[in-house]
Amino acid sequence: MNTNPGAKRILCFGCSNTWGAIPYSQERLAPPLAWPEAMQNILGSGFEVINEGLFGRTLVAEDAGKKFKTGITHLEAILRSHEPLDLLIIMLGTNDVKDRYQLEASQIAAHLQQVISLAKKILKNEPKRILVICPPAVVVPETGELREEIKSGPKKFLDLPPLYKQVAERQQCFYLDANNHVFLKKTDGYHLDAAGHAALAETVGVKVKEILLQK
């Protein structure tokens, strides 16, 4: 917790790649290795970074047995519990490519738009307080083995970055494509390792400063 009353408050709304899941396990990276906490160290006391990552979270898709993982369902409560906020960062979509949800890339992008629309309403229609990050693409890892339920992910991620960019531009949000900065070949194909978290923290930190410190 940052006790600086003048700190700019940033909420990171994501899945296990925000929460800090260790590849090949359901355990969590020790602080401050997950990218939101690493970014906090980079930005310093003038910022407060809040990690709202959840293992398995989707945008709108619903897992009947785990409804708490549906992002849009709990977004309002999360945003209002952390008010006031200077910036909302949304990095979701990795879980949405799983076969169980049977979603095409265009449908996932439409779900992103629904989440942004709700966030704008809660944030009093201020889209410039939202940064959309397209997650790093699901890929076949160096081991050649990708978890069965996410095997359609690499194909869907061929289309997701441009679709996410279109949604962000249409909604007048800031946009960043994590695929230009981190790659998952050396992990399980869909989770960041510690080096990936560090690289993403650096990249997002630069973007955050551009957004919140612009004259």
SULSUL-V348058 format. One record per residue. N is the residue number from 1. RES is the residue in one letter. NEAR is the number of other C-alpha atoms within 12 Angstrom. Layout:
# SULSUL-V348058
N:RES:NEAR
N:RES:NEAR
This chain:
# SULSUL-V348058
1:M:15
2:N:20
3:T:14
4:N:13
5:P:13
6:G:14
7:A:24
8:K:30
9:R:33
10:I:38
11:L:39
12:C:44
13:F:45
14:G:45
15:C:34
16:S:39
17:N:53
18:T:47
19:W:36
20:G:40
21:A:33
22:I:28
23:P:29
24:Y:19
25:S:17
26:Q:16
27:E:15
28:R:25
29:L:28
30:A:17
31:P:20
32:P:22
33:L:31
34:A:40
35:W:43
36:P:43
37:E:38
38:A:34
39:M:36
40:Q:36
41:N:23
42:I:27
43:L:31
44:G:20
45:S:19
46:G:22
47:F:32
48:E:35
49:V:41
50:I:36
51:N:36
52:E:36
53:G:33
54:L:31
55:F:30
56:G:33
57:R:37
58:T:42
59:L:41
60:V:33
61:A:37
62:E:25
63:D:22
64:A:11
65:G:8
66:K:16
67:K:18
68:F:21
69:K:30
70:T:31
71:G:41
72:I:31
73:T:23
74:H:24
75:L:36
76:E:22
77:A:16
78:I:27
79:L:35
80:R:18
81:S:15
82:H:26
83:E:19
84:P:23
85:L:30
86:D:31
87:L:39
88:L:45
89:I:44
90:I:46
91:M:46
92:L:49
93:G:51
94:T:48
95:N:43
96:D:43
97:V:42
98:K:33
99:D:22
100:R:20
101:Y:26
102:Q:21
103:L:30
104:E:27
105:A:29
106:S:25
107:Q:25
108:I:35
109:A:37
110:A:28
111:H:31
112:L:41
113:Q:33
114:Q:24
115:V:39
116:I:44
117:S:27
118:L:28
119:A:39
120:K:26
121:K:20
122:I:26
123:L:26
124:K:17
125:N:17
126:E:23
127:P:32
128:K:29
129:R:34
130:I:42
131:L:43
132:V:45
133:I:43
134:C:41
135:P:45
136:P:39
137:A:41
138:V:42
139:V:35
140:V:27
141:P:24
142:E:15
143:T:14
144:G:15
145:E:19
146:L:27
147:R:24
148:E:16
149:E:20
150:I:31
151:K:27
152:S:30
153:G:36
154:P:30
155:K:21
156:K:31
157:F:37
158:L:23
159:D:23
160:L:38
161:P:36
162:P:22
163:L:30
164:Y:39
165:K:28
166:Q:25
167:V:32
168:A:34
169:E:21
170:R:21
171:Q:30
172:Q:22
173:C:32
174:F:33
175:Y:35
176:L:34
177:D:32
178:A:36
179:N:27
180:N:19
181:H:24
182:V:35
183:F:30
184:L:32
185:K:26
186:K:25
187:T:30
188:D:29
189:G:34
190:Y:45
191:H:45
192:L:45
193:D:34
194:A:31
195:A:25
196:G:35
197:H:40
198:A:31
199:A:28
200:L:40
201:A:35
202:E:27
203:T:28
204:V:40
205:G:34
206:V:20
207:K:27
208:V:41
209:K:25
210:E:18
211:I:26
212:L:26
213:L:17
214:Q:10
215:K:6
